[in-house]
Amino acid sequence: MTTRTRNPVGRITFVGGGPGDPGLLSRRALEALSAADHVRYERGTSEQLLAAVRAETRSEVELSQADSNPGELAKGLLAAAKDGHDVAYLAIGDPFSRESVVKEVSEVARSGVRFEVVPGIDQSAGVASYAGVPLAGARTTVDVDDVTTLDYEALVPRAGRGSLALAVDAGELAQVRDGLLAAGVDGEAPVTVTGDGTGDTQYTTSSTVDSFVAAALGFSGRVVLAVGAGVTERERLSWWESRPLYGWKVLVPRTKEQAGAMSSRLRQYGAIPTEVPTIAVEPPRTPAQMERAIKGLVDGRYAWVIFTSANAVKAVWEKFSEHGLDARHFGGVKVACIGPVTAEAVRAFGINPELTPGAEQTTEGLLSEFAPYDDLLDPVGRVLLPRADIATETLAAGLVEKGWEVDDVTAYRTVRASPPPAEIRDAIKSGGFDAVLFTSSSTVRNLVGIAGKPHARTVVAAIGPKTAETATEFGLRVDVQPEHSTVADQVESLAEYAVELREKLATMPAKQRRGSKVQGPTALRFR
């Protein structure tokens, strides 16, 4: 007797991708996508969402757009599953909120192949919330595949009670208007239409049933139309498009390793960050200095080690790792950090710094709080200062004046990065960026060196006085400088500046506003 072996059949998962913002993906959705061998996605899925999916899936996972012809999606998913693969289909909104997707799920169900459905936030309700239109009380939300099948008589809100939200293709708005009017909806009833819902460039128009087609002229792709009682609340409840930096294109000239935290904060305020590395961090040309410094740390040669950047912390710990050392080998060495970001980098390795200046996170601030050497209190009188090759001598000189011996060691080199693409260079020089955030003097020098000076209308935010001084030397007008030299304070200060501009422009007469020299993007963004 012969036995035949068969490959196990894979699982099919229909995943609700929500309206587009990757932050709205559920934990279960991320788990399903990360476990799949193949991921198919719906045409029209946002690039932001696809980028998030790529970050969650394994590098070998196939990610491709699904066939949009009726019935072909199910065939493709079943073929992959019968080959033994786990396959996921990423649908816009909620899989069961759209009739076309329900039909594909039904085809899979008839085949007997295992499947599951992961719910998502439906597009109409999700975008309405991001537009500031509450759908409380009696509500109807429909993600429409074919507007010709809509029963407007059953859908429209009655006597001012309830709300209706429809997700449709922008090209079908005229048909929707005609359907609403034919169903008896008042032509003066308020309506909102939102394009690029939950995206970086979401934009909502407020008009009436009679006029919303003209008001949404230029919109493309899927849009969400809302009509009913909740629409009148938008002016008070709009939040996504009302964030301080909403729509601002902000240049982040930092290394890829350092740009993430700043970009994340900028997005929270509504900005669209573009990361342009201006420096690359490399090991010192000769490792002998650092080797001696690491041996000195372990042997008790130093009373203090002072870190002036997260890069210096990383360089020291990489050397520790090379030699099989860890935080325990710091022994009795005390640690000082120039600011909270550097201190956090030290804590990440299991050490709490003894000193971080409170009022002023600068070289001068650190020196003002660093105690002079006392041969009775300090049996060891030497300080290790691991820094960049281009660091100034101010800190080392100040420590020597206080009686300390200083080993000023090159822990890493900073070299100028390659120029960004031509379109980014052109945008920098022509005013295509609304703001630029400089976090050090080297970012100023290197950005100008590889890409040119930012345009005069670009808002310049410098993290501290030294950076501001360098920007001024290069002929830049510094508009924003936070009280404390941290990324969080710098972004917060930029947001406050944007609010001040908004208030200033709102009080200007229209003629004066057009001729105003007030810089920044707000004159274009306040509608």
Secondary structure, 3 states (H helix, E strand, C coil): CCCCCCCCCCCEEEEECECCCHHHCCHHHHHHHHHCCEEEECCCCCHHHHHHHHHHCCCCCEEEECCCCCCHHHHHHHHHHHCCCCEEEEECECHHHCHHHHHHHHHHHHHCCCEEEECCCCHHHHHHHHCCCCCCCCEEEEECCCHHHCCHHHHCCECCECEEEEEEEHHHHHHHHHHHHHCCCCCCCEEEEEECCCCCCCEEEEEECCCHHHHCCCCCCEEEEEEEHHHHHHHHHCCCCCCCCCCCEEEECCCHHHHHHHHHHHHHCCCEEEECCCEEEECCCCCHHHHHHHHHHHHCCCCEEEECCHHHHHHHHHHHHHCCCCHHHHCCCEEEECCHHHHHHHHCCCCCCCECCCCCCCHHHHHHHCCCCCCCCCCCCEEEEEEECCCCCHHHHHHHHCCCEEEEEEEEEEEECCCCCHHHHHHHHHCCCCEEEECCHHHHHHHHHHHCCCCCCCEEEECCHHHHHHHHHCCCCCCECCCCCCHHHHHHHHHHHHHHHHHHHHCCCHHHHHCCCCCCCHHHHCC
